[in-house]
Amino acid sequence: MKIKKSTLYFIGIIFLIVIAGFFFLSGESASANLIKENSGGDVQEIVIGMKDYNYYPNTIKVKLGMRVSITLDETVSGCFRDFTIRDFGIHEYLRTPKDNVEFTPTKKGTYTFACSMGMGTGNLIVE
C-alpha cells in the first residue's frame, strides 16, 4: 500500500495540532488562586510556585484590609526567590519554602509582583 505525500503532511499537521492543544489546555489557568485562609480567617496564605519560567499562579486575588502571607514553594529558584511588590514596599529574598513575606493591602487595585531582575512577573489584585 502506497501513501501519498499529501496524506502524510495532513496526518503530521493534525498530530502537531493535537500535541499543541494538549499542552495549551493541560496548563491550568494562570489565574488560579491558591489562597487559603487560616483557621481564624485573619490571614490569606498564598503559595506561589514556578511554571514555564514564570511565577505560578501569576494572577492572585486578595481581600482589601486582610493580612496576606506569601511563600514560594520548592519549585522556585534563582532570582525568582528575590520577591518584590514595589507598590507595597516589599523586597525580600525568600531562601526556603518556610520563609514568607507578610503585608496588609490598604488600597484596591492591580499591583505587579516580580523577581528582582524582572524576569518573572505577576499581578496581585486587591478586591
C-alpha positions as CSV (number, residue, x, y, z in Angstrom):
1,M,0.0,0.0,0.0
2,K,1.4,3.4,-1.0
3,I,0.6,6.5,0.9
4,K,0.7,9.9,-0.8
5,K,2.9,12.7,0.5
6,S,-0.1,15.0,0.9
7,T,-1.7,12.4,3.2
8,L,1.5,12.2,5.3
9,Y,1.6,16.0,5.5
10,F,-2.1,16.1,6.6
11,I,-1.5,13.5,9.3
12,G,1.6,15.3,10.5
13,I,-0.3,18.6,10.8
14,I,-3.2,17.0,12.6
15,F,-0.7,15.4,15.0
16,L,1.0,18.7,15.7
17,I,-2.3,20.4,16.3
18,V,-3.3,17.7,18.8
19,I,0.0,17.9,20.7
20,A,-0.1,21.8,20.8
21,G,-3.7,21.6,22.0
22,F,-2.7,19.2,24.7
23,F,0.0,21.5,26.1
24,F,-2.2,24.5,25.8
25,L,-5.2,23.0,27.6
26,S,-3.2,20.9,30.1
27,G,-1.6,24.0,31.7
28,E,-4.0,25.1,34.4
29,S,-5.3,28.6,34.3
30,A,-2.6,31.0,35.2
31,S,-5.2,33.0,37.2
32,A,-5.8,30.1,39.5
33,N,-5.9,31.3,43.1
34,L,-4.0,29.3,45.7
35,I,-5.3,31.3,48.8
36,K,-6.3,29.6,52.0
37,E,-7.5,31.5,55.0
38,N,-6.1,30.2,58.3
39,S,-8.5,28.9,60.9
40,G,-9.0,32.3,62.4
41,G,-9.7,33.8,59.0
42,D,-7.4,36.7,59.6
43,V,-4.5,35.8,57.2
44,Q,-4.7,34.9,53.5
45,E,-1.9,32.4,52.9
46,I,-0.6,32.3,49.3
47,V,1.9,29.7,47.9
48,I,3.5,30.7,44.6
49,G,5.4,28.2,42.5
50,M,7.2,28.4,39.2
51,K,5.9,27.1,35.9
52,D,7.1,27.8,32.3
53,Y,9.8,30.1,33.6
54,N,7.4,32.4,35.5
55,Y,5.6,32.6,38.8
56,Y,2.5,30.3,39.1
57,P,-0.1,31.4,39.6
58,N,0.8,34.7,38.1
59,T,-2.5,36.3,39.0
60,I,-3.6,36.4,42.6
61,K,-6.7,37.9,44.2
62,V,-6.7,39.0,47.8
63,K,-9.1,40.9,50.1
64,L,-8.6,44.5,51.0
65,G,-7.5,45.1,54.6
66,M,-6.9,41.4,55.3
67,R,-3.3,40.3,56.1
68,V,-1.5,38.4,53.3
69,S,1.3,35.9,53.7
70,I,3.2,34.8,50.6
71,T,5.6,31.9,50.4
72,L,7.5,30.5,47.5
73,D,7.4,26.7,47.1
74,E,10.4,24.4,46.3
75,T,9.9,24.8,42.5
76,V,11.0,28.5,42.7
77,S,14.7,29.0,42.2
78,G,17.3,31.6,41.2
79,C,16.4,35.3,41.1
80,F,12.7,34.4,41.4
81,R,13.3,33.9,45.1
82,D,14.1,37.7,45.4
83,F,10.5,38.7,45.6
84,T,9.2,42.3,45.2
85,I,5.9,44.2,45.2
86,R,7.2,47.7,44.8
87,D,3.8,49.4,45.4
88,F,3.8,47.9,48.9
89,G,7.5,48.5,49.6
90,I,8.2,44.7,49.6
91,H,11.6,43.4,48.6
92,E,12.5,40.1,50.3
93,Y,14.8,37.2,49.5
94,L,12.8,34.1,50.4
95,R,15.6,31.5,50.8
96,T,13.4,28.5,51.6
97,P,9.7,27.5,51.3
98,K,9.4,28.2,55.0
99,D,10.3,31.9,54.5
100,N,7.4,34.3,53.8
101,V,6.5,37.9,53.3
102,E,3.5,39.4,55.1
103,F,1.7,42.7,54.5
104,T,-1.8,44.1,54.6
105,P,-3.1,45.7,51.3
106,T,-4.7,49.1,52.1
107,K,-6.0,50.1,48.7
108,K,-7.9,48.3,45.9
109,G,-6.2,47.8,42.5
110,T,-3.9,45.7,40.5
111,Y,-0.2,45.6,41.5
112,T,2.7,43.9,39.9
113,F,4.9,41.4,41.7
114,A,8.3,40.3,40.2
115,C,11.7,38.9,40.9
116,S,14.5,41.4,41.4
117,M,15.5,41.2,37.8
118,G,12.0,41.5,36.3
119,M,12.3,38.1,34.6
120,G,9.3,36.6,36.5
121,T,6.2,38.7,36.9
122,G,2.6,38.5,38.0
123,N,-0.4,40.6,39.2
124,L,-1.8,40.9,42.7
125,I,-5.4,42.0,42.6
126,V,-6.8,43.6,45.7
127,E,-10.6,43.5,45.9
